[in-house]
């Protein structure tokens, strides 16, 4: 296995960890802490907001520091920092202490997207496929967060759901540091230099079209982030309430959510394949448009029908993830990718942070029927925005190997 492939594997593993650690608490809150702390689900989940704010706000300084110091060095800090933060969170005894731990987790989690994603697309021609593979790992982190946390809750309590993954992340960070700095620094530096010399083709757009495409990217990112956070964060609780005959324990709830997230994770692979070969506007409009009826259908469903429709809408939500990143990689110069990704992820995760209190409010006032109604409306608005993408700005790149 070449050093480039080993590095790509570590980057993919980082995406897995990033989403896993950011969603552990969603399962812990839904299945364990409400009884221990005497708080309702709606009262408990707002303590995640500072962590999600840090997840977004930290992207700009993380990308800036990576470009001026070292992208691999920032990835080492990511692995070690997120692992230690998770372990510290396990010692919390009050909601405020838990919120402080989640804030620390979010701070280190903010490193990954502006740094890791920029490293994934560096020098690649088939950017859609590379982002799709990387996205599958991120989605498997979402899926595994539910399963791992639920199983550890049943086996040894909620604190272990933070401790064990934290120890694994620290071990991975040490392994990545050894890979980078024990005979690997020169190889990685050479690979980076080679990448800079073969940036790969990109679409050259006039200023007006470029600004218009950026505006639509950031608009669809806003809508997509709200939909992604609303569905992934709330799904364990949705299943806890609506799959009563299928899921009678935390492990069973986690198992069903894991199954849905795992199936949906691989939707990025065909989408990545399609956006490397066909117009992003066409692919994006189909994926966005199909979300609308899926969310409308699930509003009042329970049992097996709710499970089946959940699979459908999660396939679409996860399948959409690489599209905006691929479009940004297609129109932005290599040296601008980290700053642009930083801005995109600041927006994305700020919206994610704001979605959490929205979930709490809607769950209290109208249950998950109200939440899915709002999500369906947002999907409709996003679909309209995608249709405004210029056709010429979303065409495939010239064929070529990486």
N, C-alpha and C positions, 0 to 999 in steps of 0.2 A: 504494500500500500504506500503510495507516494505521500510526502509530507503535506502536500496540498489537500489530499483527501482526508488525512488525519486531522488537519486544521479545520476542514469543513465539518467533520464529525463533531469536534468540540464545539464549533459554532452552533450546530444543530442541537447538541445537548444543552447548550446555554439557553436556547429558545424554549426547550422543554422545561428547564428549571424555572425560567422567568415566569411562565404562565402557571406553573404548578404552585409556586410559592405565593403568587398573588391571589390564588383562589382557595388555598387551604382553609382560610377563615370562613369563607362562604359556607362550606360544609360543616365546619365546627360550630358556627353560629346556628345553622339550621337544625343540627342533630344533637347537640350536647350542651351548649352554654346557656340556652334559655332556661333550663331547669336549674343549673348550678348557680347562676347569677340572679335568678328571679326576674329576668327581663323578657319582654316579648321579642319576637324576631324583628319587628319593625323598630323597636327601641335599641336593639343591639347593633344592627348593621351600619348605622351612621358612624360608628367608631372606625370603620374602614376608610372613611372619606379622606382623612389626612394622608394615609398611605397611597391612595390613588392619585391625590393631588401631587405628591412627591414623585410618583411614577411618571407623571407627565412633565411636571416642571423641571425635573432633574435631567431631562433629555438634552436640553440646550447646553448646560455646562458640561455634561458628559461628552457630547459630541465635540465641543470646543476643546476640551482637555485631551481627548483622544487624538485629534488632528495635530495638536501642538506637543504632545508627549509621545504616546504610544497606544495604538489600538489594541495590540495583544496585551500590553500591560493593564489597560482598562478592563479587559476581559478577565484577567486574573483577579483583579479587585472585585469584579462582579461576582465570580464564583465564591470567593472567600467571604466577601461582605454579606451576601444574601444568606449564606449558610450560617454564619455567626449570628446574624440578626434573627433568624428563625429560632435558633437555640435559645437566645435571650428572651424571645417572646414566650417561650414555654414556661418561663418562671413568673409570668405575670399573675397577679392575684386580684386585680380590679379591672373594670372596663377601661379606665384611663390608662393603666399600664399596658393593657392589650393594645389600645390605640397607639401608644408610643412605640411598641414593638412593631406594629404594622407600618407605622411611619418610617421606621428604620429599614424594614424590608422593602418598602416602596422606593426609598432613596437609592438603594443599591440595584433594585430591579430596573430603575430608569436608565441604567448604563447600557442595557443590552440592545435595544432597538436602534438607536442612532449609531452605535458602534458595530454590533454584530451584523445587522442587515447590510451596512455599507461594505463590510468585509465579504459577505456572501456574494454580492453582485460585482465585486471588483474584478474588472477585466473579462467578464463573461459576455458571450453573445446570447446564449440561451438563458436569459435572465429570468424568464417566467418559470421555467422548469426548476431552476435552482431555488427560487423563492418559494415554489410550491413544495419542494422537498423540505426546505427549512420550515415552512408553515405547518407541514404535517407534524413535525416534532413539537412545535408550539402547541398545536391542537391536542396532541397526545399528553402534553403537560396539563392542559385543561381537564382532559378526561381522567388522567391519573390522580389529579388533586382530589377529585371526588372519591374515587375508589380507595386510594391510600389513606386519606383522612378518615373515611367512614370505617374502614377495616381496623385502623389503629385505635379509633374511638371505642369500638367494641372490644378490642383485645386488651388495651391497657390505658385507656383514657385519652382525653383530648390533647394533653401536653405532649404525648409521644408523637402526635401528628405534626408537630413542629420540630421535635428533637431529631427524629430519625432522618427525615429529608435534609435537615440542616447539616448533619454529620456527613451525609453523602455528598452534598454540595461542596463542603470544605475539602473533602478528599479529592474531588474532581478538580478544584482549584489548584491544589498542590500538584496534581498530575499535569495540568495544563501549564503551570509554571515550569515544571521540569522539562516538558516538551519544548517550550519556547526558549528557555535560557540555558539548557544543558546541551549545547551543540546545535540548537535550532535557530538561534537569533540570526545568524548569517543567512541561512536558507530562507527564513521568512522575509528578511530584508530584500533578498534577491528576487523572491516571488513578487513582493510589492513593487519593486522597481520594474520588473517585467510587465506587471499589470498596468502600471502607469504608462508604459510605452505602447500598450495595445488596449487602449480604453474600450475598443469595440465600437461598432457603428451606433449612432443615435439619430433621432429625427431632428432636423434643423427646422425650427419654426420661426416665423416672424414674431416680433415682440407682442403684437396685439393678440395673436393666436396663443402664444405661450402663456400670457397672463390669463386668458380666458380658460385655458386648460387647467392651469394651477388653481383658479377659482373653483372650478367644478370638482377638481380632486379634493380640495379642502372642504367643500360643501358635502360631497358624498362621504368623506371621512367622518364628518360630524354625525351624519345620519347613521352610517355603518357602525360607528363606535357605540352609539346609544343602543342600537339593536344588539350588537355583540355582547355588551355588558349586561343588558337587561335579560338576555336569554341564558348566557353562561352562568351568571351569578345566581339567578333565581331558580334554575332548573332543579337542583337538589330539593328545594322547598316545594316546587311545583309537584314533583314526584312524591314527596312526603305527604302532600295533601290529596293528590288525585289518583295515585296508584295504591290505594289502601289494600286492595285484594292481592296485589302482586308484591308489595314491599312492606313487610312488617317490622323491619329492623333497620338500623343505620347502614349495616353492610349491604342489605338488599337494595335500599335506596341508592347507595353509592354504586352498586353493581349495575343497576339499570341506567343510571346517568353515565357511567363509564362506557357501557355498551353504545349508547347514543352518541356520545362524544367521539368514541373511537371510530365508529362507522363514518361520522361526519368528517373526521380529520382527513381522510383520504380523498375527500372531494376536491382538495386543492390540486391534486396531481392531474386529473383531466382538465381542470380549468387552466393550470399552468401550461399544459400542452396546447390548449386551444389558443391562449393569448400569444403564444410564440408563432402561431400560424395564421390566425384570423384577426379581424379588427377587434380591438379591445372594446370599442363602443357596442358592437353586436353582442359579444360575450357578456359584457357587464349588464346590458339592458335585459338580457334573458334571465340572468341570475337574480338581478334586483326585482324584476317584474314578477317572478314566480314566488317571491317571498310574501307578497300581499295576500293571495288566497290562502297560503299556508297558515299565516297568523290569524286570519279571519276564521278559518276552520277550527283552530284549537281553542278558541275563546271559552267555550262551555263544555269541552270534552273531558271525559274521565276514563280511567281504565285503559284497556288495550287501544282503543281509537286515539286517545291522547298520546300514548306511547308512539304509535305509528306516525302521527302527524308531527310529533316532536322530532322524530328522525328526519322527516322531510325538511322541516324548516332549518334544522341544524346543518344539514347537508348544504343548503343554500347559504346560510350565514358563514360557515367555515369556508365554503368554496369561493366566496367573494374576497377573502383576505389578501391574496397575492396581487389582485388586479391593480389597485392604486399604487402599490410599491413598484410593480413592473412598469406602469406608465411613467412614474417619476424617474425610474432608472433609464427609461427610453428617451426622455427629453432633457435630462440634466447631465451636465459635465461631471466627470468623476470627482473632481475636487469640490464640487458643490453638493455632493450627495449627502454627506454627513450633516451639514447645516439644514438642508431641505428635509431630510428624514427627521431631524431633531424637531423642526417646527411642526411637521405633520404629527409626530407622536406626542408633542406637548398638547396639541389640539385634541388628538385622539383620547389620551388618558385623562385630560381635564374633563372632557365630556363623560368619560367613564366614571370619574369621581362624582360628577353631578348626577349621574344616573342612579347611584346607590340610594340617596334620599328620595328620589322619585319612586324607586321600587318600594321603599318603606311607606311612602304616602299612599300610593295606589293600592298596595296590599291591605292597608288599614281601611281605606275608604271604599274599595270595590273589589278587593281580592285580585286574583291573577287574571280574571276576565277583563278588568279595567286595564291591567298592564298590557295584555296582548292586543287590546283595542288601540291603545296608544302606539304600540310598536307597529301595528299594521298601517296606521296613518303615516308614521315616519317612513316606512318602506315605500309607500306610495309617493311621497314627496321626493325621496331619493331617486326613484325610478324616473320621475320627471326631469330631475337634474341630469341624470346620465344621458338621456335622449338629446341633451343640448351639447354633448361633446362633438367637436368638429370631426367629420369622418377622416379627413386627411391627417389629423394629428394622432390617430389611433391605429394606423396601419402597421402590419408586422415589420420588424427589422429585416434587412437582407439576410438570407440564409448563410450559415457558417458555423464551424465548430468552435467550441470554447478554446 
